[in-house]
Structures are given as C-alpha cells and as structure tokens.
Amino acid sequence: MTALRCTQKLLTVMKVAPSAPPALGANRLGDWSLNLLHTRPKLVVAVSEHDRLGLMLEAAPFATLAQRFAEAVFVQLLAIGVSPEAARQERDTMLPLVITATTHYANRLSLQANLKDYAWQAEWMIDDGEPLAKINAQLARHIVSINGKLEFPREFVLKRLAAP
C-alpha cells in the first residue's frame, strides 16, 4: 500500500477527499508526492519519497489517475534500466494506492521543492514540444541531494531495487 500525497490543487480537480495516510508500505520507493501542472494537456508531476525519482503523466481522466500512475511508474522503472522482475514487484507492492494530502509528514518541504524543480524543468521541455517519455528520462537524470549526498535519482533507484 502506497500513499499518493496530492496537493490541494490536485485533490480539488480530482474531486476526492483525502484518506488517512497508510502505515508503511512494502514498496521500496516509498510514498509519492503529486502536483497538477496547468499545461495543455494538464499533467501531473510526481516525485518518489526515498529516491526523488521524477515522473510526469497526463492528468485526465482524473478518475483513473491512480491506476494509470502505477503503470506509469512501471514504465519509468523499465526505461531507466530496472529489471522487468524488480519493476513488476515494485508496481505490485505499491498497490493499492491511497490518495491522501501533502500535509505534515517527514520530508514534506524537501519533496515540495523537488516537485517545483521538476515542474519547472518539465514546463520548458513541454514548451519545446518534447514528448513525455523524453521529459521523464530527463527527470531521472536530474541531479538531486538526499541526506547530503548528490546523485541522479536513476542511480538511487537502481541501487535500491537491485538490493535483495
């Protein structure tokens, strides 16, 4: 079980009330923080809690966002070089996804900073007409700092999901 920690802006357009956050899930990437981008088409930017892996996907239809999100994570993991077995296991252990709010949890401010940074980067790529696959590849190569260590999210994820 994994929390999709949505901003109020995203919760409002999804027309859902946030649930209580779940207890710790079995997935390795942790919960995900999500925000809505008012682009054409509307997009959702997401960042994983533990490794700051960024991900973009189309927002509509909002009713299927959670199901499409799990598949988008699976595709992104395959694209960055995670083995199909490990990517499938991560996707499956994420489920079910619980939609909750981005308020008052550990790493909230750091994750929100990553969301803003990824949104800025994605918006200029969207303006240049880049496809989502290329944007997602760029987000995986964007250098981040986690606990004072600078690295690419792709490298963090590959190490985490390769571990037994």
VMD Tcl script that draws the C-alpha trace (Angstrom):
set ca {
  {0.00 0.00 0.00}
  {1.39 3.35 -1.05}
  {0.23 6.91 -0.46}
  {-0.19 9.31 -3.35}
  {0.28 12.56 -1.44}
  {-1.61 15.05 -3.60}
  {-1.52 18.82 -3.36}
  {-4.78 20.58 -2.60}
  {-4.85 21.83 -6.19}
  {-4.81 18.25 -7.48}
  {-7.28 16.95 -4.88}
  {-9.71 19.68 -5.89}
  {-9.74 18.81 -9.59}
  {-9.86 15.08 -8.81}
  {-12.90 15.77 -6.62}
  {-11.76 13.39 -3.90}
  {-11.42 13.77 -0.17}
  {-8.01 12.68 1.07}
  {-7.83 9.45 3.06}
  {-5.69 8.95 6.12}
  {-2.12 8.06 5.20}
  {-1.42 4.32 5.29}
  {1.11 2.68 7.56}
  {4.46 1.95 5.98}
  {4.08 0.09 2.72}
  {6.14 -2.78 1.35}
  {7.29 -0.94 -1.76}
  {10.88 0.27 -1.85}
  {10.47 3.74 -3.38}
  {8.12 4.92 -0.62}
  {5.17 7.24 -1.00}
  {4.83 9.64 -3.91}
  {4.02 13.37 -3.86}
  {1.93 14.68 -6.76}
  {1.02 18.11 -8.11}
  {-1.06 19.35 -11.02}
  {0.51 21.36 -13.82}
  {-1.79 23.66 -15.79}
  {-0.26 22.83 -19.16}
  {-2.02 21.66 -22.31}
  {-2.86 18.90 -21.75}
  {-2.92 19.07 -17.96}
  {-0.13 16.99 -16.47}
  {0.71 15.56 -13.07}
  {4.27 15.77 -11.78}
  {5.25 13.20 -9.16}
  {8.33 12.52 -7.05}
  {9.16 9.42 -5.03}
  {9.81 9.90 -1.34}
  {13.01 7.89 -0.92}
  {14.92 8.46 -4.15}
  {13.35 11.60 -5.67}
  {12.58 9.87 -8.95}
  {10.50 12.27 -11.03}
  {7.61 11.27 -13.24}
  {5.13 13.08 -15.48}
  {1.84 11.74 -16.76}
  {-1.33 13.12 -18.25}
  {-3.78 14.16 -15.56}
  {-7.04 13.28 -17.31}
  {-9.12 11.31 -16.84}
  {-8.83 12.02 -13.13}
  {-10.96 9.01 -12.17}
  {-8.26 6.62 -13.41}
  {-5.21 8.57 -12.27}
  {-4.23 6.11 -9.52}
  {-4.39 3.08 -11.84}
  {-2.53 4.88 -14.62}
  {0.04 6.10 -12.10}
  {1.06 2.59 -11.08}
  {1.59 1.67 -14.74}
  {3.50 4.91 -15.39}
  {5.88 4.05 -12.54}
  {6.37 0.58 -14.04}
  {7.18 2.05 -17.47}
  {9.55 4.63 -15.95}
  {11.39 1.94 -14.00}
  {11.86 -0.15 -17.14}
  {13.03 2.94 -19.04}
  {15.79 3.71 -16.53}
  {17.12 0.15 -16.57}
  {15.38 -1.62 -13.69}
  {14.90 -5.30 -14.46}
  {11.36 -6.28 -15.51}
  {11.01 -8.51 -12.43}
  {12.04 -5.77 -9.99}
  {9.88 -3.17 -11.78}
  {6.87 -5.50 -11.67}
  {7.46 -6.25 -7.99}
  {7.68 -2.53 -7.15}
  {4.48 -1.79 -9.08}
  {2.61 -4.66 -7.45}
  {3.72 -3.82 -3.91}
  {2.62 -0.20 -4.41}
  {-0.99 -1.38 -4.71}
  {-3.47 -0.42 -3.51}
  {-2.73 3.28 -3.84}
  {-4.25 5.55 -1.21}
  {-4.95 9.17 -2.13}
  {-4.01 11.45 0.72}
  {-2.88 15.06 1.22}
  {0.62 16.55 1.22}
  {0.31 17.95 4.73}
  {2.53 17.33 7.74}
  {4.77 14.38 7.02}
  {8.50 13.83 7.05}
  {10.41 15.25 4.08}
  {7.41 17.36 3.01}
  {9.34 20.56 2.32}
  {12.16 18.78 0.53}
  {9.70 16.85 -1.65}
  {7.75 20.02 -2.46}
  {11.00 21.66 -3.57}
  {11.66 18.69 -5.86}
  {8.11 18.92 -7.25}
  {8.62 22.60 -8.08}
  {12.01 21.96 -9.65}
  {10.71 19.07 -11.76}
  {7.67 21.10 -12.81}
  {9.85 23.98 -13.93}
  {12.10 21.67 -15.89}
  {9.17 19.83 -17.49}
  {7.37 23.05 -18.45}
  {10.25 24.35 -20.56}
  {10.55 20.94 -22.24}
  {6.80 20.93 -22.93}
  {7.14 24.40 -24.44}
  {9.79 22.91 -26.75}
  {7.35 20.17 -27.81}
  {9.18 17.30 -26.12}
  {7.23 14.05 -25.55}
  {6.53 12.78 -22.02}
  {8.97 9.88 -22.43}
  {11.83 12.31 -23.06}
  {10.74 14.52 -20.16}
  {10.63 11.50 -17.82}
  {14.08 10.42 -18.98}
  {15.42 13.91 -18.20}
  {13.82 13.91 -14.74}
  {15.57 10.61 -13.96}
  {18.90 12.24 -14.89}
  {18.32 15.42 -12.86}
  {20.81 15.61 -10.01}
  {19.32 15.76 -6.51}
  {20.56 15.79 -2.94}
  {19.23 13.25 -0.48}
  {20.65 13.37 3.03}
  {23.55 15.47 1.77}
  {24.53 13.06 -1.00}
  {24.37 14.33 -4.59}
  {23.37 11.79 -7.19}
  {20.93 11.13 -10.01}
  {17.54 9.68 -8.99}
  {18.08 6.94 -11.57}
  {21.20 5.76 -9.72}
  {19.46 5.83 -6.33}
  {16.57 3.75 -7.71}
  {18.80 1.23 -9.48}
  {20.74 0.63 -6.26}
  {17.60 0.38 -4.13}
  {15.73 -2.00 -6.44}
  {18.80 -4.16 -7.17}
  {19.25 -4.88 -3.46}
  {17.77 -8.21 -2.28}
}
mol new
graphics top color blue
foreach p $ca { graphics top sphere $p radius 0.5 }
foreach p [lrange $ca 0 end-1] q [lrange $ca 1 end] { graphics top cylinder $p $q radius 0.2 }
display resetview
